[in-house]
Amino acid sequence: MAKTKITYHCQSCGAVAPKWSGQCAECGEWNTLEESIAAASTGKAADRFQGYAGQSTITSIEDVDLAIEPRLCTGLSELDRALGGGIVTGSVTLIGGDPGIGKSTLLLQCMAALSTDHSTLYVTGEESLQQVTLRARRLGLPAKNLRLLTETCVESITEHARIDKPQIMVIDSIQTVYTQQLQSAPGSVAQVRESAAHLVRYAKQNNVAMFVVGHVTKEGALAGPRVLEHMVDTVLYFEGDSNSRFRVIRAIKNRFGAVNELGVFVMEETGLKGVKNPSGLFLSRHDEPVAGSVIMITREGSRPLLVEAQALVTASHSSYPRRVTVGLEQNRLNMLLAVLQRHAAIAMHDQDVFINIVGGVRISETAADLPVLLAAMSSYKDIALDNTLAVFGEVGLSGEVRPVSNGQERLQEAVKHGITKAIIPYANRPRGKIDGLEVIAAKRLTDALDQL
């Protein structure tokens, strides 16, 4: 067998070097050379790339078969929602999250449910067969048809899979898998990239649905090369505190469905259970109105959610007042406070401002601007807002309240949860009257603040 040729690529400029060195000779960057396999132009080594994206023949667009790919239900409705309706055969899904968040538990439940009607294979490189079996029994899963494999060599994994021919596979995790073609340790950038490419190639060529578990760094990003997210079809992030019962799974990338879809779970003794009414988790439902609390109507993917935004504004005793946000981008809070000072003549330069989104959910859309400012003003003026009031809207730098998407659906969701009053952008006002709901349309930030 011919010896595999190893080269080193600079992650900064892309230059190729025959051996490793601390500094790239082309761009001068330090510690950017990563080990990789040299591409073979001819011979059998090139056969492993054949058919990676289908048959290499020219086809008219009118002759392309547009039959809908069948989806497999996982048995977990919230996971199906995040995936866009279920598992697509031949797709590769990458799931990342903090340690102990429940990635292995979720996939074990999914594979146990699918094993009753489909051929499944759970490949574990971090746990023994006994540990996986004990977890399945502790959760009370019907996993008698689920087959397990403890292996970390990617060539051996695909060889076993070709013999067993599973329809759905789980790789737990990609950081423990290595390829024999590289000499670096498992978990390195080169090993993760080559192992993932090998697994994705196998899944595409054999029409196997595959789940790949990925570790995350201390910053919360997926460990390994950025190209790992480009290789797969779907990227899911598991969010939430491991000490809390609530878990949120979010779709960051999905070639077969909408991105930013949200699935909400609660951790119980029998595993993760989907939450059909997530808005009930994120609302505190105070017995009496309290200052600094506002209900916002946000939207995650195709689902409108009612979430409580809490603010605490207190006098600062330092020359640099604190701006702390949990579940919201801190830079956006600084911008909103500047808009509040410029267009409403309310300065908080000597106040500490703390913002918290209840339930551990992260809000990324701009519809949270107006609720955050109203919550901060409610705490600053010590004015309690009504429990049945809901707010949404984007605030521009010139002080206008800008519209957001799907305003009608947000209002309908609010009515289902007993909301009787809503402050919304003027452009989102409903065309007809909504029974049981008083709508206040605001054009400017000062129009919304007058409601306090």
N, C-alpha and C positions, 0 to 999 in steps of 0.2 A: 504494500500500500504506500502510495506517495505521501511524503510528509507534508502536513498542512503548513502553508506559508503564513507567518504572522507579521503584520505591519502595525504601525502606530499612527493614529490620526489625531490631529490637533482639533480639539473641540471649539476653538476660537476661530481659526482661519481655514481649517480643512486640509492643511498640508499633511503629506504622508512622509513618515520617517521610517527607516529600516530597523531602528532600535530605539529604546526608550531613553529619554533624557529629561532633565528637570525643566529645561526651557526650550520652547519651540524656536527653531532656527529661522523661521520665516517671519512670524509676527512678534516674537520676543516675549510672549506670555508664559507664565510659570505654571507648572503642574496641570497642563491641558492635554498632554498626550495620553491617549487611551488605546489599549490593545484591541485589535480587531483582526478578522480573517481576511486575507487578500482575496479579492474576487477572481475566480477562474473564468477565462474567456472560452475555453474549449474543454472537451473531455467530460467524464462522468460527474465531475464536481459541479458542473453547470446544470446538471439534470435536476438538482434539488430545488431550483427556482422555476422549473417548467410547470406551467399550469397554476401559478400562484394566484392569478386573478382571473382564471378561466382559460378557455381555448384561445390560442393566438391566431385567430382567423378574422378577416375583415367581414363584417356583417352589416347589412342595411338596418337603419334604425326602425324601419317598418317591420322587419323580420324578428325583432327582439321579443321574446316571450315575456309578457307583462303579467303573468299569473301571480296572484298574491301569495307571498311566502306563508306557509302555515305557521301559526304560533302555538307554542305549548304553554299551557297554564301551569304555573309553579305551585299552586296551592296556597300562595300568599297573595292576596289581592293587592296589597300595597306595593309589593315587589313587582307584580305585573304592571301596575300603574307607572312605576319608575322606569320600567323597561319599554314602555309604550304599548302595552297590551299583552305581553308574554314574551317567551323566548323564541327567537327566530333561528331556525335550523341553519347551521353553518356560521353562526355569529360568535364573536369572542367578546366577552364582557369582563372588564377589569373593575374590581371592587377594592377600594382603599379605605382605611380608617385607623383610628388610634388603637393601640393594644387593649384588648379586653372589651372592645365596643360591641362585639357580637358577630363578626364577619363569619367565622367558622360555624357558629351556631345557626346563623341564617341559612348558609349554604347546605348544612347538614339537614335542616328541616326541608329545604327545597328538594334536595336529592332524594330524601326519604319519601316525599310525596310523589315525586316523578317515577320512582323505582317500581311502583305498583303496575304501571302500564308501559314503561319504557326501559330500555337498557341504559344503566347509569354506571359511572365509575368515579369514585372519589379518591384522588391521589393526594396523599399527605406526606409532606417532607419535614414537618415540624413535630408531629405527634406520632406515637406508635398506634398500631391497630387496636391495642387494648384501651388506650385513652379515647379513641374515637368511638369505640363500642360502648364504653362506660357512659360517655356523654349522650349517645343515642338512647340508651336505656334510662338514663336519668330524666331525659326529656319525654320519655314514653313514645318514641317515634316508631311507626311501622316500617322498620328498615330491614326486614328479613331478606328482601331482594336486592338490597344495596351492596355493591361489591367495592372493596377497598384495596388500595395498593400503597405500599410505602416505598417510594423510590424518589431519588433526586437527580438521576442522570436523565436528561431529556431524550437521548436516543433510546434508552431502555423504556421510558414511558410511552413513547410513540410506537415502539415495537410491541409492547403489551397491548396497546390500544388497537393496533392493526389485527391482532389475534382475537381479542375480545369483542371488537367492533361495537363500542358503546355509542348511544345517540347523544348523551349529555355527559360532559366531563367537568371535574373541578380540579384545579391545580392550587394547592395550598402549601406553600406560597411560591411566587415566582423568584423571590430572593434566595430560596433554598435550592433552586434548580440550577444545574450547570450542564454545559456541553463539553464533551471530550475533546473537541477541536481547539479549545483554549486552555491555557495553563493557569490563568488567574483564578482566584478563589471565588466560590459562589457568593452572589450578592454584589459583585463588582459591576461597574457600568457595562463593561464588555460582555460579561456573562449574562446579565439581565437582558441586554439587547439581543444577543444571539439566541438565547433560550426562548425568549418571547417570539422572535421571528420564526423559529423552528416550530413552535406550538401553533402559531397562527397559520402557518403554511399547512400544517397537518389538518387543522380544523376546516380550512377552506377547501382543500383537495378532497376530503372525505365527508364533507357536509355534516360535521359534528358541532353541536352547540357546546361552547366551552366557557367556564367561569374561571378567572384567574384572580387570586388574592394578591394584593400588593401592600407592602409596608409603606408607612409614611414617615417623613422626617419630623424633627421637633417643630418645624414651622407649619406642619400640616399638609405639605405637598407630598405627592407620591415619590417614593425613593427610586433612584435609578435615572436613566436618561429620559429626556423629554420626549424622545421619539417613541417611547413605550406607549404613551397615550395616543399617538398617531397610528400605531399599528393596529390597535383594537377597534372594534365597532362601537362599543358603548363603555363609558367610564362612569362609575357610580361611586359616590363618596358617602361613607357612613359618618354621621355627625351626632354629637351628643356627649354628655358627661357619663363616664363609665360608672360613676356612683349614683346616677339617676336612673329611673325606670324608663324614661322616654328615649327613643332613638329616632333619628331622621335620616333617611336615605335619599340622596339627591342625584339626579342625572346631570352630569356636566357635559357629556357628549353622547349623542345617540344617532346613529345613521338610519335607524328604523323607527324613529319616533321623535317627539318633541323634547327639547332640552329643558332643564330646570324643572322637570317633573319631580314631585315630592311624595315620598312614601313615609308614613308615620307609624311607628311601632311602639309597643310597650313591652318591657322585659318582665316576664313572669317565670314561675318555677318550671313551667312546661315549655319555655322558650319564648321566642318573639311572636307577638300577636299583633295583627294589623288593627289600626284605629280607624273606624268608619267615620267618626266625627272629630277631626283634629281640632276644630275651633273650640270644642269644649275643654281641651287640654290647656290651651293657651290663654284662657280667660279666667281671671281670679274670682269674678263674681262677688265683689265686696258687699257686705250687708248694707253698708252706707257709703255714699260717695266720698272719695278721699282725694286730696289734692295731689297732683302729679301723675295721675293715672288717666290714660286715654285709650280707647279701643280703636285700633286701626284696621282697615280692610285691605289686606295685601293679596297678592296673587302669586302662586308658585306653579309654574307650568300652566296647566289647564284648570287648576283648582283655586277658587277664591277662599281665603282664610281670614278669620277674625283673630287678631293677636292683640294682646295688651302691651302697650308701651308705657313704661314707668320712668319718671324723671325725678331727680332730687337736686335742687338748687339751693346751695347754702353759702354763707359768707366765707371767703377764702382768707386764710391767715398767712399766706405766703405771697411773694411778689410774682409768682407764676401760677395762676389759678389752674386747677386740674380739669381736664376734659377726658372723661372715661366713658367708653361705650362697650356694651356687651350685646352682641348680635347685630351691631350696626357699624358702619365704617366711621372711624373717628374723624378723618379729614372732612367728611361731609357735615358732621356736627359743627366743626369750626366754621365752615362756610355758612351754615344756616344761622349761627349766632351772629355772624357778621351782617347777614341780610336783615336780621331782627334789629340790630343796632342802627343800621343805615336807613331802613324804610319804616320802622316803627318807633324809632327813638327810644329803644329799651336796651340799655347797655348792661352786659353781664361780665365786664372785664375784671371785676373784683369778686366774682362768684365762682365757686366750684360747681361744675355741672356733671352729673352722672346720669347716664341713660342705660336702661336695661329692657331688653325684649324678653318677656316672660315665656318660660317653657324651653329655653335653650335654642330656639329657632333663629336662623340668621336671615336678616332682611337685606336684600341687595337692590331692590327696585326703588325708584324715586318717589313712589306713592307714599313713602313713610315720612317725607319732609314735613308736611303740614301737621300730622299727628305728633311728631317729635317736638315741633315748636310749640304746639298747644299744651303738651304735657310739661314742657319746661316753663312756660308762662304760668300754668296752673300751680306748679310748685313754687315759683318765684313770688307770685302774688298770694299764695295760700288760698286759692279758690278751687273748690271741688267741682268737678264736672259731673254731669248726670251719668248714671250707670248705663243708661239706654242710648247714649250718644256714640256714634261712630264717625270716623274722619278718614279721608284719604285725599291725596293731592300732591303734586310736585310744586315746589317753590323755586322760582327763577331768581337770578341775581338782581333783577330790577324790581323785585317785590311782587310780581304777578303770580297767581296760582294757575299752573298749567295743567291741562287735562292728562289723564292716564288711560291706558287701554282697558276695554271691557268694563266700563263703569256701570252698565246696566246689570251685569252679572254680579258685581260686587254688592250692589244695593239689594238684589234679590236674596243673596246669601245672608245679608245683615238682617233682613226681615225674618228669616227662618229662625234666628237666634234671639228674637225679641227686641231688636233695635227699633226705636220709634223716632229717632232724630238723627240726621246725617248732615255733616258739613263736607261739601264736595266742590271741585272746580266748576266754574260756571259753564264751561264747555261740555261737561259730563252730566248736566242736568237731564233728567229723563223727559221724554216727549209727553208721556202721559202720567197721570197721577198713580202713585203706588199706595195701595190701601195700607193704612196703619203706619205710614212713614212720612215724617215731615222733612223735606229736603231744603237745605240752605245752600244756595250756590254763591260762591265767593269768587270775585274777579281779582282782588288784591289781598295781600296778607293782612292788611288792616281790617278788611271786611270779616275775615275769620276771627281775628283777635277781638273784635267787638262782641262776639258771642260769649266771651268770658264775663 
